[in-house]
Amino acid sequence: MTDSQDYVPPKVWTWNQPSGGAFANINRPIAGPTHEKDLPIGRHPLQLYSLATPNGQKVTILLEELLALGHSGAEYDAWLIKIGEGDQFGSGFVAVNPNSKIPALMDRSGATPIRVFESGSILVYLAEKFGAFLPTDQPARAECLSWLFWQMGSAPYLGGGFGHFYAYAPMKIEYAINRFAMEVKRELDVLDRRLAESEFLAGDIYTIADIAVLPWYGGLVKGMAYNAAEFLSVHEYKNVVRWADALFARPAVQRGRMVNRTFGNPSEQLHERHDAADFETKTADKLAKDGA
């Protein structure tokens, strides 16, 4: 790999060497499946194929919040997609999401199955389907959608920009880290100023905007992402911390964050979710282990 100070981009870029970094084995400049593999189908109308990254958590948190409100139609099967092993490039997954990114959802509740991909799109789809967590009246609806799409546009700077160069890149590049750290701190300031004037992002009600932003920026200020809390002085954003504390305390959020999780504390991992009782089994196993 050429030193960044000596590197001169070629006239035409070609893919002739690994990209390096934590995810080099799954990065490629082409789309489409790499192998044939059908997706499993469970007994619920909603079939989710995901992993508990921040984008994956958005959907499982919303589904658990919908169930907590009594929407029984939101029962779902959550199948684990191991992106480090290339599951997202299987033919079945690509048929649901041609972009080969988690999460991906199939709604089989009607005569014709409906595929929904991109986490923000899934949030809107489910919120509209069940009539919850997305205001129907203006201007609250516009405010909610504005913050939702703010997150969709901002997260690449946090994850693909700062997170990659600070935590995952094969070398530390001062310019790249400084460039994206500055942008992430600006985004945290945007959130902090908004949350200084309202309890939630869309106003005085909890919406899919909060659910979308929480796993990314809430996780960041609570030290759950990139080991960068001290580096970014996240304690400065007191309103974001207040908001994150309140949301992470919600039982549905705690359940949603467990689903499809394969890392961290084993007691907080539920690799696949096929029934609400799966959480009870997990809790019983934890209590038994703690008492052993």
N, C-alpha and C positions, 0 to 999 in steps of 0.2 A: 504494500500500500504506500503510495507516494506521500511524503510529508506535505501537509496542507500549505505550507509557505512556498513550496516548489511546484505545486500542482498547477498545470495548465489544462483546462478542459479540452478534450479533442473536438474536432469539428463535428463529428457524428459519434454520439455515445453508443457503445456496444456492451452487451452483457457478457463479459469474458472472465469474471472473477467473482467469488463470493462477496457479499456486501459486508460481512463481518458483523459482530455484535451478537446479542442474545438470541435474535430470531433469524439469523442468516439462513438457517436450513429451510425456512418456509417462505423466504422472500424471492419473488421472481417477477419479471416484467410482462407476464402473459396471464390471461384469464383461462377459465375452463377447468374441467376435472382432470385429475392426474390418474385416477383409478376408479373402477366400478365399485360402488358400495351403496346399497339401499339404506334408507333411514328407517329406524324402528318406529312403530306406531302403537301407542298405548290406547287405553280405553276412554280417555276424555276427548271432548271435541277439540280442545286447544292442545296442540303439540309444539313444544318449544325445544329448540336445539341450540345449546348455548354453553357458556362457561362464565364463571363469576368474575369476569373482568368488570370494570366500571360500567361498560356498555351492557354487559349481560345482567348486571345487578338491577339496572333500571327496570327491566321487564319483570323480573321475578318479584321485585318490591311492589310494583303496581299490581300484579296478580294477587299477591298476598293481601294487599290493602283492599282490593275488590272483594276477596273472599271474606275479609274481616267485616266488610259492610253488609254481607249477606247475599252477595251475588253468586249463587251456586253455579251458574253457568261459566264462571271463571275458573272452575277446577281444571287442572292442567297436568300433563306429563312433561317433565323437564329432563331431556336426554343430554348427557354430557358429550360435548364436542371438544376433543383434545387438540387444540390448535397447534401445539408444539409437535404433534405427531402427524399433522396434515389432514385431520379428519374433515376440515372445511373444504378440502379439494376432492372429496368423494362425489361421485356422480349424483347421488341423492341429495346431498346438501347443496350442490351447485344448482340443482333444479329448483330449490326453494330460494336460494340467494345466489344469483349469478355473480355477485361481488365477492363471494367466498369469505365473508366476515360474519362473526356471531354478533348478535343473536339472529335467529331466523324462526319464524312462526308459521305454522299451518293451522288454519281454522277450518275444521271439518264439521262444523255445526249445521251447515246447510247442504243443499243438494250438490253444490259444486264446491270443492275445497278451494280456499283462498290462501294464497301465500302472501306474507307480509315480511319485508326485510328492511333493514336500517332501524336502529333502536328508537329514534324519534318518531318514525312512521308507525312503529308498533305501538308506542305509547298513545299516539293520537287515535289509532284504530281501536284499541281496547277501550280508551276513555269514551269514545263516541258509541261504541257497541253497547257499553253498559251504562252510559249516561252518568259518569262520575269522574271527578278530578279534572274536569275540563269545563270551565264556565260556559254557559250557553248565551249569556247576555253580554253585550258590549258595554263598557270598554274592558271588562275583566277578561273576556276571552282573548282579545287582542294582546293584552298584557301578558297573559299566560303563554300564548304562542310565541310572542316576541322573546321571552326569556328562554323558552324551549329551544328556539332556533339560535339564540345567542349561544347556548351551550353546545349545540351541534357544530357551530362555526368556530367556537373557541377551544374546544377540547383538543383538536389536533395540535394546537400550540403547546398545550400542557402535556399530552401524552406522546405524540409523535415528535414534538419539538424538544421541550425541556426534559421530559422523562427519558426520551431516547438518549440524548447527548449527555445528560447528567448521570444516568444509571445504567444504560445498556450498551452504549457505543464502545467499540473496541479500543478507542483512545479518547482522552479528554481534550476537547478542543475549546480553548478559552472563549474565542469569539462566539461559537455556537451556544455554549452554556450561558454566557452573558446575554446574548440576544434573546434567548427564550426565557431566561429567568426574569428579565425586565418585562417581557410581555405577560408572563404568568402573574407577576406582582401587580401589574396594571389591571388584569382581569379580576384578581382578588379585591382590588380597590373598588372596581366597578360593583362587585357584589356587596362589599361592605357598606358602601354608600347607599345602595338600594335597601339593604336590610336594616339600616339605621332608621329608615322611614316607614318600614312595613314589617309585619311579623313574618310573612312569607314573600316569595318573589312576585307573585301576581297580586298581592294585597293581603287581605286578612283571612284568606282561605288557602289551604294546602292543596296543591295541584300537581299535575304531571311536570310542571316546570321545576318544582322542588325535587321531585323524584329523579328527574334527569340530571340535575346539577349535583345532588348530594354525593353520589359515589365518586365523582371526580373531585370537586373542590371541597366538599365536606370531608372526604377521605384525606385530602391533602392537609387541611388545617388540623386534623386529628392524628396526624403522624402515620397514616395508613398507606402512604404512597411515596415511593422512591427514596425513603429515608432522608427527606429534604426539608422537614419542618423547621429545623434550626437554620439551615442554609437560607431559606426564604423568609425567616422571621415571621412565621405565620401567626404568632401570638399578637401581632399588631392588628389583626383583622378581627376585632372583638365581636362584631356583629355577626360575622360569618361563623365564628366559633359558637356563639350563643345559638344560632339557628341550627348548626350541625349537631350540637349536643341534644337539642330538643327532638330532632328527627331521628337520630340514631337510637334514642330511647324508645321509639315506637315499636311494639312487638312485631307488627307486620314487616317493618324495615329489617328487624333482626332476623326474622325468618327468611325474608327475601335474599338477604346477603349470604345466607348459608347455602342456598341452592346452587348446585353445580360448582361448588367451591372445592378445590383440590389442594389448597395451600393454606398455610397458617396453622392455627390451633386445630387439632383433629376434632375437638368437641364442637367446632363451629363449621364443620364441613358436612354437607349432605350432597354426595356426588350426583345422585339422581333423585328426583322427587316425582312420585306417582300418586300420592294420596296425602291428605293432611295428617294422617296418623304417622307418616314417616318422621315428622318432627317429634312426636311423642316417643317413638322408638329411640330416636337419637338422644333425647333427654334422659330416658330411662337408662340407656347404655352409659351415659356420662355419670349419672348418679351412682350406678353400680360400680363404675371404675373408681370414682372418688371415694366410695365407701370401702373399697377393697383394701 
